[in-house]
Amino acid sequence: MSAVPSFCVADRFSDVGFSEIVVIRNKILAMKKDGHQIFQFEGGEPFPNTPQIIKDACLQALVENKTRYAASSGIPELLSALANKLNKKNNIPAEVNHLIVVAGGMHGLFAAFQAVLNPNEEVLLFSPYWTPTKDLISMTGGKTVLVNTLKARAEGLTKTLKSHLTQKTRLLCLSSPQNPTGIVFNQEEMLEIADFVKTHNLLVISDEAYEDLCYDHPHISIASLPDMYKRTISCFTFSKSYAMTGWRLGYVSAPEPFITAIKQSILYSTNGVSTPTQWAGLAAITQVTGFVEENLAEYRQRRNLLVNGLNELGFDCAMPSGAFYAFPSIKKFGKTSREVAAMLLAEAKIATIPGSVFGPEGEGYLRFSYSIPVETISAGLAALKSFCEKRV
């Protein structure tokens, strides 16, 4: 038996990569530094600034020396407010001791997968998918099994999910609204997914980052459905709802035995979240009013402007029901999504994300974010029109 080389990383990193979105972002920064004006549709951040009342709460916590270690699960005041929010808004019967504050949605998902997934166990993941999800699964040694979302909705969720089921299937990873497609599962679909999960005794990790960005159907937390709380880990973030992406603040709800394992994962990774940040989160939950509703109306305006504009230019683009992304087909160009994205950036100074970044089902599409100023959307569409006209 040969010895393992000393200078190599753990095997679990063999299928883990770095985000291509970061590579694209770095290229955009370099182009802007060289003086180019870029129409930036590539981002994934809310357009407004963090509400002042949230920033003031953080500053006040600093003034009051609320800067020492907090309990690794979170400050009691925030945990209590989160339990109240989950019960009243999400209809999840969460208890305070079934909650933990985490350093953003990514951290919550990391801890969730670490808590329940063993090497070689399989995860059913609707695709296209948010890129880091597959890497989070790979870091546990687990295996991702992609389920084409459009096919599943067209041919039947139960039928399609069952065709991917094996003896190694451990859980289903669910995101609604989805990034990058903006698809929102309606109540009938969520009930069907829940029935499939219960029938085959699976667990669910539910990524609910865009819970407050639903345009056509109300957001449904799968843990709120009958007999689903005991088998669901629900991951939330402050990032999208309260424009707090850089604050790195989220929370996870899960019953036992999962919450204890998640708490252990948090304890031995970050040992909790910045204490002043948690006081800011408490202000977001208990003091901010009207912010989410006002932003939803603004997002709807931007969505309609971008999607209608794309369709008028001959792109086939479904109207997204949630999140803040459009996902138009670019198959008419006869090139890969990476090639078209590169052409748009080089020739029209339009920054997008290739659909292939989000899995094989994303090939033939580009992701456009409409969480940008209305003026940028209009100017970007004009630049896109000129680009298309040159190729007719």
FENRA-V102962 format. One record per pair of residues at least 4 apart in sequence whose C-alpha atoms are under 6 Angstrom apart, sorted by the first residue. I is the first residue (numbers start at 0). GAP is how many residues later the second one is. D is the distance in whole Angstrom. If there is no record, write none. Layout:
I:GAP:D ; I:GAP:D
This chain:
11:127:5 ; 11:129:6 ; 15:119:5 ; 30:5:6 ; 31:4:5 ; 37:311:5 ; 37:312:6 ; 38:311:5 ; 38:341:6 ; 39:311:5 ; 40:310:5 ; 40:311:5 ; 40:327:5 ; 40:328:5 ; 41:309:5 ; 41:310:4 ; 41:311:6 ; 41:326:6 ; 41:327:6 ; 45:194:6 ; 45:197:5 ; 45:325:6 ; 46:324:5 ; 46:325:6 ; 48:194:6 ; 49:193:5 ; 49:194:6 ; 53:226:5 ; 53:229:6 ; 53:230:6 ; 56:223:5 ; 57:218:5 ; 57:221:6 ; 57:222:5 ; 60:5:5 ; 60:215:5 ; 61:4:6 ; 66:208:6 ; 69:5:6 ; 69:205:6 ; 71:199:6 ; 71:200:4 ; 72:27:5 ; 72:28:6 ; 73:27:5 ; 77:204:5 ; 78:17:6 ; 82:11:6 ; 82:12:6 ; 82:13:6 ; 84:4:5 ; 85:4:5 ; 85:6:5 ; 86:4:5 ; 86:5:5 ; 86:6:5 ; 90:133:5 ; 91:131:6 ; 91:132:5 ; 97:155:6 ; 97:156:5 ; 97:157:6 ; 97:161:6 ; 98:153:6 ; 98:154:5 ; 99:151:6 ; 99:152:5 ; 100:149:6 ; 100:150:4 ; 101:6:6 ; 101:147:6 ; 101:148:5 ; 101:149:5 ; 102:4:6 ; 102:145:5 ; 102:146:5 ; 102:147:6 ; 102:170:6 ; 103:133:6 ; 103:144:4 ; 103:145:4 ; 103:146:4 ; 104:131:6 ; 104:132:5 ; 104:145:5 ; 107:127:6 ; 109:26:6 ; 110:151:5 ; 110:154:6 ; 112:4:6 ; 114:146:5 ; 114:147:6 ; 118:22:4 ; 118:23:5 ; 119:21:6 ; 119:22:5 ; 119:23:6 ; 120:21:5 ; 120:22:6 ; 120:47:5 ; 120:49:6 ; 121:20:6 ; 121:21:5 ; 121:22:6 ; 121:46:6 ; 121:47:4 ; 121:48:6 ; 122:21:5 ; 122:22:6 ; 122:48:5 ; 122:49:5 ; 123:21:5 ; 123:48:5 ; 124:21:5 ; 124:22:6 ; 124:48:5 ; 125:20:6 ; 125:21:5 ; 125:22:6 ; 125:23:5 ; 126:19:6 ; 126:20:6 ; 126:21:5 ; 126:22:6 ; 127:230:5 ; 127:231:5 ; 127:233:5 ; 127:234:5 ; 128:229:5 ; 129:49:6 ; 130:227:5 ; 136:5:5 ; 137:4:5 ; 150:4:6 ; 151:4:5 ; 151:5:5 ; 151:8:5 ; 152:4:6 ; 156:4:6 ; 157:4:6 ; 169:32:6 ; 170:31:5 ; 170:32:4 ; 170:33:5 ; 171:32:5 ; 172:31:6 ; 172:32:5 ; 172:33:6 ; 173:32:5 ; 174:31:6 ; 174:32:5 ; 175:8:5 ; 176:5:6 ; 176:6:5 ; 176:7:4 ; 176:33:6 ; 176:145:5 ; 176:146:6 ; 177:4:5 ; 177:5:5 ; 180:146:6 ; 181:138:5 ; 181:139:6 ; 181:140:5 ; 181:141:5 ; 182:137:6 ; 182:138:6 ; 183:137:6 ; 184:4:6 ; 194:4:6 ; 196:4:6 ; 196:5:5 ; 202:28:5 ; 202:29:6 ; 203:28:5 ; 204:27:6 ; 204:28:5 ; 205:28:5 ; 205:29:6 ; 206:28:5 ; 207:27:6 ; 207:28:5 ; 208:27:5 ; 208:28:6 ; 209:113:6 ; 210:8:6 ; 211:29:6 ; 212:109:5 ; 212:110:5 ; 213:108:4 ; 214:106:5 ; 214:107:6 ; 215:105:6 ; 222:5:5 ; 222:6:4 ; 222:9:6 ; 229:25:6 ; 232:20:6 ; 232:21:5 ; 233:18:6 ; 233:19:5 ; 234:17:5 ; 235:14:6 ; 235:15:5 ; 236:13:4 ; 237:4:6 ; 237:6:6 ; 237:11:6 ; 237:12:6 ; 238:4:5 ; 238:5:4 ; 238:6:4 ; 253:5:5 ; 254:4:6 ; 262:4:6 ; 265:4:6 ; 265:5:6 ; 266:4:4 ; 282:4:5 ; 283:4:5 ; 289:4:6 ; 298:4:6 ; 301:68:6 ; 302:4:6 ; 303:4:6 ; 304:4:6 ; 309:5:5 ; 310:4:5 ; 310:5:6 ; 315:12:6 ; 315:13:5 ; 316:11:4 ; 323:45:6 ; 323:46:6 ; 323:47:6 ; 324:43:6 ; 324:44:4 ; 324:45:6 ; 325:41:6 ; 325:42:5 ; 326:39:6 ; 326:40:5 ; 327:37:5 ; 327:38:6 ; 328:35:6 ; 328:36:4 ; 329:34:6 ; 329:35:5 ; 330:33:5 ; 336:4:6 ; 336:17:5 ; 336:18:6 ; 336:26:6 ; 336:27:5 ; 336:28:6 ; 337:16:5 ; 340:13:6 ; 342:4:6 ; 343:4:5 ; 343:6:5 ; 344:4:4 ; 344:5:5 ; 344:6:5 ; 351:15:6 ; 351:16:6 ; 352:13:6 ; 352:14:5 ; 353:12:5 ; 354:7:4 ; 354:8:5 ; 354:10:5 ; 354:11:5 ; 355:4:6 ; 355:6:5 ; 355:7:4 ; 357:4:6 ; 375:4:6
